[in-house]
Amino acid sequence: MASSSVVMNFRVSPLSLPALISTGGGRRSNRRHHRFHDVQTPCLNNGGRKRNPTVLAVHENGASSVVVEIDKTLQNKDSLFSNAIVEEDEGNKVINNTDTNSSSSSSPSPLWNDGYGTRTVKDFFAAAKEMNKFEDGGGPRWFCPLDCGPPLKNSPTLLFLPAMDGTGWGLTLHHIALGKAFEVRCLHIPVHDRTPFEELVKLVEEAVKLEHASSPNKPVYLVGDSFGGCLALAVAARNPTLDLVLILVNPATSFGRSQLQPLLPILEVLPDGLHAPVPFLLGFIMGDPLKMASINIGNNLPPTKKLEQLSYNLFALLSCLPELADIIPRDTLLWKVKLLESAASYANSRLHAVKAEVLVLARFGNDKVFYSSGKDNMLPSENEAQRLARSLQNCKVRNFKDSGHTLLLEDGIGLLTIIKGTCMYRQSRRHDLVRDFIPPSMTEFRYAMDQVFGLFRSVTGTVMFSTLEDGKIVKGLSGIPDEGPVIFVGYHMLMGTDVVSLIDGFLSQKGIMLRGLAHPYLFTLKAESFLSYDFSVFDWGKVFGAVPVSAINMFKLLSSKSHVLLYPGGVREALHFKGEEYKLIWPDQPEFVRMAARFGATIVPFGTVGEDDIAEIVLDYNDLAKIPIVNDYIINLRRDSIKIRDDASGEVANPNLSCQVLLPKIPGRFYYLFGKPIRTRGMENVLKDREAANQLYLQVKSQVKHNIDYLIKKREEDPYWNLIDRKMYQAFYPSESDQTPTFKPGRIGL
């Protein structure tokens, strides 16, 4: 199946654009933004004659429409526009995307369809092959893939700078997801183009400047894949005052130590008849075929079905690899290798001038702080991530050790997920975790719950109960308010393990996105140096809406009518000492009731039980502090921690941060009980009356404790509390969702 994207066959000059452009038939397009991709200049075909292009309107909507030119010979290529409707519009074809998820809005609903897995590497080859059929002898040009659809309101622009293939289709797997969050534009460098690197830098630079002039308060994203990484760094170095965000995927700045260096003299003397196998071999060097073939294979399939699907995909992929000889013919390969050498030298000489935000996705190095792609056989990315992180002023690194050089075309985590999880997505100059939040997609939810937390979910067998207005306790979340703002106030279990089940339950049962208030230390660069390993669970926490706990963030969340998750006991409760199981360690003074009353928010107290069913604390802070070397580490950790409360808050004001030494147990079950909602609408007296606020605070705390006591008592009646009994039941009565019975709830007073 060919990629359903639009190929634009025109030469681009970003600074010579009309303010308005016809959308066909002489009509004018009513647009807010007039971007560099809107072109109506005549193009030259291979014979040097001017041709009149067909003008197509793609994704027309109030906030963003894309007008492109395409040769009439493309109109009969049905495979190219397989997901589009072609309509006659006054003699010209108008292509409208019919994806129901493409409607422009401020934010998509949780579990939206990001399309990841619906496109494969086969689509990449099909699109590249289609592109090469219509080469007009022109130079580099920009295009907008049809798959991207219209972006969300106020979305920034993302410019994709391709790898050595130059096709611009390197984001094929990610078009739908990225198209929701960005206005995506891809650079295509024709196969026979010989534009020097400096000229390519100027072309991208002009596009960036035009974007900045059009929307000066928005960042411009440059996603550079391998060679494109050098191009992105060069542009950033030449424009240190512009607001740029660079995503570098295995950047080719390490080309001087590449395995391609000794290949150049061999290629120069290689006869044309022996060139055909070279691109085929490069395909294996650049990527991992198994990872490429695993893209659309469901994780829940039986092993035999997985193997069958993998074999089919691998055969289809291998049949496409010979097409690399057309994408990168001999003379082009020679030129590209020389271009890589020039690009790496140019970019490396200017790293000191790069002021932009940078995220490097590259190979794992010896230093545990820096991680990258671990099977890169094309470039020595192993140490390059470390070098770039040391050389660049504002750089983050993430590890994808099971991927190859072309990790964007391999099975794994979507690029948008990585950008969100590293807090790199923003719509303005200043990053705002509340305003810039994009809810998790269904792909992200399934991947996280199956691949990241799958074992945890399986062994804990979480059961949730909620309380109706009449006080009746029911299994499930039917007692939870659907409309916000809502504050869920509860007890933080050991190591914060309760959060995973909460996010899972609320998204799967109610479609509600909980916005957790987390310790600010988890959002610092210092924490990343200690905690980041691959794409860590802390990155996933940010994907699922965690924000640093603060009054201003809580104000923003409640003003947007969010469902907020709050733990008054915070890290002190999650890292409690031996003998403090289920002890509420809360501040002495109320901290959230006035904020709740200010917005008329509903407060839902909840209790959780289960931490003592999975592990036993062997050494806590008091024990570890007696060990000299460990105590020095704890002191340094506390010195670097962020203080979020004053001393008047009591024991939780300055918690002693340290990780306990735990002894695992045969896991029991996790239980959650959400109490009767407390509605603060109409409680204006709480805003001014300190005593009234304190009484409400004590009421919430008392109900949380009551819920915990209720669960501790009732779990004794659960016939499947034990993991072994629960798994035996599931073996005899298998189901897609865990329907293992539990105790029968009653009223809270029983």
N, C-alpha and C positions, 0 to 999 in steps of 0.2 A: 504494500500500500504506500503510495507516495505521500509525502508530507503535504498537508493541506495548508499551504502558506503561499503568500503572494511573492512572486519574483518580479522585481522592478528592474527593467532593462534601460537604465538611463545613467548618463554621466552626471555627477553631482558637483555643484559649486555652492557651498552653503551660504555664502554671503551675497549671492546674486539671485535673490528670491523676490517674487512679487508679494505684496502685502496680502492680496487675496488671490484665490485661484479658482478657476472654473471647475465644477464637478461634472461637466458634460452638458452638452446642449446649450452652452452659453450661460447657464445659471451660475450665480455666485454662491459661495459657501459662507454661511454665517458662523464664524469661528471665533473662539476666544484666543487661541494660540495659533500663530503662524510659524511653523517650525521649518527646519532646514530640509525635511524630507518632502515638503510640498514643492514640487518642481514642475514647471511647464515649459522648460527650454527644449528646443528640438534636439534630437540625438543623431549621431552619425552611425550608419550601419557599416559593415565591413567594406563596402564599396566607396565609402567616403561621402555618400549622398545623404542629404537630410531626409528624415522620414517624419511623418506626422503620427505621433503616438496616440494610442487609445487611452483616454483618461478614465480612471476607475475611482469610485468613492468607496472606501472600505471603512467599516465600523463607524458610520456617521452617527454622532450623538452630540448633544449640546456642549459637553465639556471637551471632547476630543474627537476629531475625525482625521482620517489619513487619506490623502489624495496621492495616488501614485500613477506612474506611466507604465504601460506594458505593451509590448508588441502584439499586433492582432493575431499573429501566429499562435500566441499562447491561449487564445480564447477557446481553441478546440482541444486543449489538453485537459480533459475532464478529470484525470487522476490528480492533477495539480490542485484542483479546486473541489476536492471530493466532499468537503464539509461546508460548502458555500452554496448559496442560491444565486444564480445569475439572472438578472432581470434586464429587460430592454428599457433604456432611459434616453429617449430622444436620439436614437441612433448609436448610443454608446452603451457599453455593458456596465452595470453597477453591481458590485459584489457585496452582499450583506452577510455578515456572520450571523448564524442562527443559534449560537450557543446560548442557552438560557442562563448560564452563569456569567455572561459578559455584560450585564447591565451595569452602567456606571453608578456608583453610590459612594457613600462615605466609608463604609466598611461592610464586608461580607458577613453572612451568618456563620456561627461556628459549624465546623464539619462541612464546609463548602467543598466543591469538587475542583481540585487543582489539576486534574487531568494527568497527573504523573503516572507513568506506566502505559498510557494509551499510545505513546509514540516510542519507537525503538530506533536502534542504530540503522536498521533497514530503511527507515524514513529519512535518516540523514543522507544515506547514499543515494536514495531516489531523488531527493531534492537537489543534491549536488550535481547529479547526472543531468537532471532537467535544466539546471542553471547553465551547464556547459554547452547545451544544445543551442543556446541563443546568444552566444558571445557576439558582440557587435564591434569589437576592437576598441571599445572605450576604456576609460580608466576606472579606478575604484569608485564605488557608489554605495549608497545606503539603501536598506529596505526594511520594511516592517512586516514580520511574519503574520499571516492571517490568524494563526492559532492564538496569538497573543490577545486578541479582542480589545475592547475598550478598558482602560484602567480605572481604578477607583478615583474618586474626586481628589484633586490636589496631588496626584502622584508625581514623583520626580521622573526624570528621564534616565534611562539606562542605555548606554552605548556599548555594544558588544564588539570587541576587537578580536578577530579570529586567530587561530593558530596557523601553522605552516600551510595547511590546506587552502586557506584564504577564501573558502566558500561562504563563510558567515553563518553556517548552519550548526555551529557547535553547541548552541543552546536548544536544539531540537527537542530534547526530552523535557525541557523546562519552560517552553514557550507559554503554555497556558497559565501556569502558576505565576511566572514573572510578569505576564501581561496583566494580571490583576493588580499588582503593586507598582508597576512601572509603565512608562511609555517606552517600549522597547524598540531600539533601532539597531540593526546589524550591519556591519561593514563587509562588503563583498569586494574581494580583490580578484579580478578576472584571471584565468589561468595563464594567459599570455601577457598579462600586464607586467611591466618592468619599472614601475615607479620606485625611485630610490627611497630609502628609509626616511630621510629628512623630509621628503615631500609628503610621505604618509603622515608624519608627525604634524606637518602644517595642515593637512586636510582634516585630521581629527581635531586639532586645535581650533580651527575655524568653526567646526561644528559645536564644540564645547562653548566657545565664546558666544555663539549665536543663542545657544540654549540658556546661557547665563544672562544674556541681555534680555531674552524673552521672559525669564522667571528668575530674577536676581536673588530671591529669597529661598530658592530651592537648591539642593545639591544636585550635581550631575554625577551619575555613577558610570564608571568605566570598568567593565569586566574584561580583563585581558587574559586570554588563554595562551600559554606558552609564549610564542612570538608576540602575541597581543599584549602580554604582560610588560614586555620591554616598551612597546608603543605607549601603553598607559603611563608607565613611569616617566617616559620622556615628555609626554604632554604635561603631566603634573609638575615636573621640574621646571618647565618653561612658564608655568602659570601658578606660582605659589600663592597668589592672592585669591584665586577662584576656589569656591567651595566644591571640592571634588572628593568622591569616595571611590577608592580603588579596590577591586576584588581581583587578585592575581592568582591564577590557577596554574601551578607548576611553571612559574615564569622562567623564560629562557635566558635570564641574566647569567645563568651558570653555563652558557654554551661553550665557553672556553675550556671546560672540562668535560664536554659531551662526547659520547661515542660516535657522534656524527662527524667530528673533526677529521678523523682518518678516512672517512668515507668519501670526502670530496675529491681527492686525486684519483680514487678508483672510479668514481662516476664519470670523471672527465674523459677517461680513456676507454670506458665501457662501450662496446658496440651497441647500436640501437636495438638490434635483435635480442640482446640479453638484458634489456632494461625492464621488460615486462614483469619479471619476478621481484624486482627491487621494491616497488610500492607494496607488493603482497607481504614481503618480509617486514617492511616498515610498519604495516598494520599490526603485526605481533609485537614489535618493539614499542610502539606508541601506547598500546592498551592491553587490557586483560580480556581475551575473547570470552572467557566464562562469565566475567562480570558484565560484559556487554550483552551476552545472550540471556542473562538472568533478569532483565529489566521488568518484563510483564508477567513473571511467574508468581502466582499467589503463594503467600507463606503458609496458608492453611491447607494447601493441597497435600494429598498423600504422597509419600516418597516416590512411589512408582510413577504417579502423574507428573511430579516435578521433574523426574529424570526424563520422561517422555517429552515434556514441553521443552526442557533444556536442550535435548538432542535436536529437536526440530528447529529451535531458534539458532542453535550453533551452526547447523547445516545452512540455514538461510543466510546467516552472517558470513560464513566462509565463501558462499557463492557471490557475495557482494564485494569482497576484498579485491578481486582483480580489477574492479572499476577504479581503484586508486591510480592505476596507470593512466586513465583518462583525466582524473582530477589533478594528478601531479605527474605530467609527462617528464621525460628526461631533461629537456632544457629548462623546464620550470623547476624541477628538483634542484638542479645545479644553482639556479638563480636564488631559490629559497634558502639554501644552505649558506650562500654568501650573504644574503640579506639578514639571516639570523646572526651571523658573525658581526655584521655592522650594527644591528639593533642592540645586541648585548653590550658591545663596546660603548655605544652612545648612551644607553641607559645607566650603565655602571659608573660612567664618568660624571653623572649628574644626580646621583642618589642623595647627596647632601642637600640639594635644593628642594627635595620633595617635602611639602608641608601637609599633604592630604592625609585623610584617614586611610589606612591600608589594612586589608585582610588577606593573608597569604594562605592558600591551600596548597601545600606541597609536602615533601617527603620527611619522614621521621629522622631526627638527628640524635646525636649522643646526649645532648642536653635535654633533660626531661621536660623543660619548659616549652620546647618547641616541637611541634608535631606536623607531619605532612604526609604526602602520598607515598606508600611504602613499596610499590612495585614499579617505580618509574625507571624503565630501562633505556629511556631516550636521553634524559638529562640527569646529571648527578644532583637531584634535589635534596639529597639526604642532609647536606650541610647548608644548602642555600637558604632555607627558611631561617636558620639561626643567623646567618650573615645579614640577611635583609632586616630581621628584627633588631639587630644591633645597629644597623646603618640608618634605618628610617626612624623618624621621630615619633610617629604614632602608629604602631604596627601591632596587629594581632595575628596569631598563627593557629591553624587547626590541622589536626592529623586525620588522614584517610589512608591508613597503612595497608589496607587490602585493595587499594585501587591502583591503576596504572597511570601513565602520563595523561591519557585522555579521560580523566575521572568524570568529566561532565557528560560523557557518553556511556557511562557504566552504571550498573545498578547500585543504589545506595540512597543517601539522603538528598532531597531536592535542594537546589541552590538557594531558593527563597527561604527554605527552612534554616539553612546555615546563616544567611544574612540576618534573619530574625533572632536566631539563638545567640548570636554574638553581639546583639544590640547595635547592629550597623544600619538598620532601616530607619530612615527619618524623612519627613516631608518638608522640613524647613531647616534653617541653619542650626537650630538648637534641637537636640534629641529629646523627645518627650515620650516616655514609655507608656503613658496613658493615651495620648492623642494618636501616636504612631502605631498603636497595637493593631495587628491583623490577626483575627482569631485563627486557631489551628484548623487546617483542612482535614478532610476525612483520611487522606493518605498519611498525614502527620500523626493523627490520632491512632490509626491502626499500627503504624510503624513503632511508635513509642510504646504502646500498650502490649504489642506482641514481641517486638525485638528487644526493647530496652528493659521494660518492666514485666515481661511475660511470666518469668519464673516467680517473681514476687506475687503477682496477681493469682497465679495458680496455687501457691502454697497458703496464701492467707484466706482465700475464699470469702471475701468480704460480704457482710450482710448489713443492710441499712434499713433503719426504721425512722419514721417521722410521725409527728403528732398533729392530728386534725384540730379544728377549732373547738370541737366539743371535748377535747382531751383524750380521745381514743388514739391509741398507738397502732399504726399499721405498718406492714412490711412495704418497703419502697419509699419513694420521695413524693407521694401525692400530697403530703402536708406542707410541702415547700412552696412559698410564693413564687409565681412565675414572673411577676413584674417587679422590677427594682425601683428604688435602691433597697438592697438587703445587705445586712451585715451578719455573717455567720461567726459567732464567737464561741471558741471551744478550747479544749485541752490539747496541748501539743505532745504527741506520743514520742517515745524514745527515738532519737535521731531524725525526728520529723517524718517518720515512715507513713504517717496517716495521710499525707498530702496526695500521694499517688492514687489511693482508692477514692478519695474525694473527687479529684478531677475526672477519673474514670466514670464514677457513678453519676455525677451530675451531667456530664456530656452524653453518656450513653442512654440514660433514663429520661433526662429532662431537656437535653440540648442547651443547657445553661453553662456559660463560661464563668468559672470562679476566678476572680482576680486576687491572688494571694499576696499578702504584704509580707515580704521577706527581709532578712537582715541585710542592711546596705553593704556589708563587707563582701557579699557574694557577687556584687556588681562592680568591684574594683579590679584594676589590672593586677594588683598584688595577689588577690584571691585566684585569678586565672593562673598565675605562675605556680600556685600550690595545687589547685583543684582541677585544672583543665587537662584531661587525658582523652584524646580523640575528641569527638563531639560529646561532651560529658552530660551527666544528668542535670547539672546546673544550667547548661545551655538549654536543655529541654524544658527546664522550669521557666525560662524566659519565653520560649516558644508558646508555652501554655499560660502566659499572662502574669507571671510574677513581677512585682515592682518593689523597690526599696520602701520599707515602712517609714512613713513620714506623714505629718499632718497635711502637707500640701498635696501629696499623692492620694491620700484618703479623700480629701476635699474634691479633687478632680474625678475620682472614681464614683463618688456618690452623686456628684452633679451630673454625671453621664448615666445615672440610674443603673449602675453595675451591681453585680453580686460579688461582694467583697468578703474574703476569708481573712479573719483576724485571730491571732493568738496573743492574748495579753501577756502570757508567760514567756513567750518568745523563745530565744535560744537557751535561757536558763532552765526552762521547763523541758525542752527537747534534750538537753545535756544534763539531766538531773542526776543526783547522787544515788548511791545504794540506799534502799529503804524509802525512796521518795516516789515510788510508782503511784500514779494517779493522784498525786498531790498537786493542788492548784497553787502555783507560785506566781501570783499576780501583783501588779503595782498596788501601793497603798491607796492611791487616789484614782478616781475614775478618769479614763482617758478618751473614751470613745462615745459615751452616751450623749454628750452635748453635740458632738458632730452628727450623730444619728438624728437627734431632735431637730437640728438645724435644717436637715433635708427631709424630715418626716420619714426616715428610713425604718424598715422593719428589722428588728433584731431577732435572730434565731439562735438561742443557746444550744450547744450540742456537746455530747459526751462521746468519748472513744475508749474502747477497751481492746487490748490485744498485745501490747508491748511485752508483757511478761510471758506471753505464749510463744514468743519466737526467740528470745535471748535473755540471758542473765548477766547482769553487770558484775564483772570480776574485779576490775579496777576502775574507780571513778577519779574525779579531779583530786580529791583529798589523798588518794593513794599515789597517784602519779606525781603529785607535787613533792613527795618525799624522795623521789629519784632525781639526783642533781642534774643530770644532763637533760632529762625530760622537763624538769622544772624551768630550766633556762629557756627551753623552747616555748613553754607555756607563757612565760613572762614576756618574751618577744612578741608572741601572738597577741597577747592582751594589749601590749603597747601599740601595736599596729591596728587594733580593732577600732571600729567607729562607735562613738558613744551616741546613743539615740535617746537616752533618758537622763534626767537630772538625778541627783542623789536623793531627792524627796520621794522618788518612786520605790524606794525600799530595796529589797534583795535583788530585784531584776534590773536595777539601774546599771550595775557594772558586773555582768556575769563573768565567771571564770571560764574562759573558753578552752576546752580540751576535749579530745575524743576519748570515750571510754573504751576499755578493753572488755569485749563481750564474749560470752560463751554461748554459741548457738544451741537451740533446743529443737526438738521435733515441733514444727510450727503448728500452733493452734489457729483459731479463726479471729478475724478482726470484726468488731461490731461498732456500729455508729447509731446513735439515737439523737434525732433532732427534736428539740422541745417545741412547745406551742409558741408560735410567733408572737413577739411583743411589738405592737405597733406604736411608734412614737409620734405619729401625726396627731396634732392637737396637744402635745405635751410641751407647750411653749415655756411653762414654768421651769422645766429642766435647764433651759438656757441661762436663766438668771439665778435660780435658787440652788445653791451649792448642796444643801441637804437633800433636795429632791433628786438631784443628779446622783448623789451618793447612794440613795435608797434604790434607785433603778439599777445602778451598778452592782449592788449587793444582791439584788433580785436575780440578775443575769448569772452572777457567779454561783449563787445558791442552786439555780436550776441546772447549771453545768455539772456541779457536784452530784446533784440528785440523779441526773441521767447516767453518770458513771457508776454510781452505786446500784442503780437498777440493772445495768448491763452485767455487772460483776455477778449479781445474784442470778439473773435469768440465764446466763450462758451455761450454768450448770445443768440446765434442762435441754441443752442442745445435743441431740444424739450424734451429730456429726461435727462436734467441736474438734475432734482429733483428725489430723491430716490423713492417717491411714484409713479410718472409717469413711472419710469424705471421698477419698479417691476410689475406694471400693464401690461406693454408691454410684459415682460417676462412670465407672467401668461397666456396671450393670445397666445404668440408665443414662447413656450418653446424650448430650444436647449441645447445641452451639453456644448457648448461654448457660451459666452455672445456675441450675435450678435445685440444688441440693437443699433439702428442707432444713429448718432450724426451729428454735423454740417458738411457741405461740405467744405473741405479745398481748398484754392487757393494758389497763390504764396505768398511768405513771405512779399512782398511789399504791398499786398492788405489788 
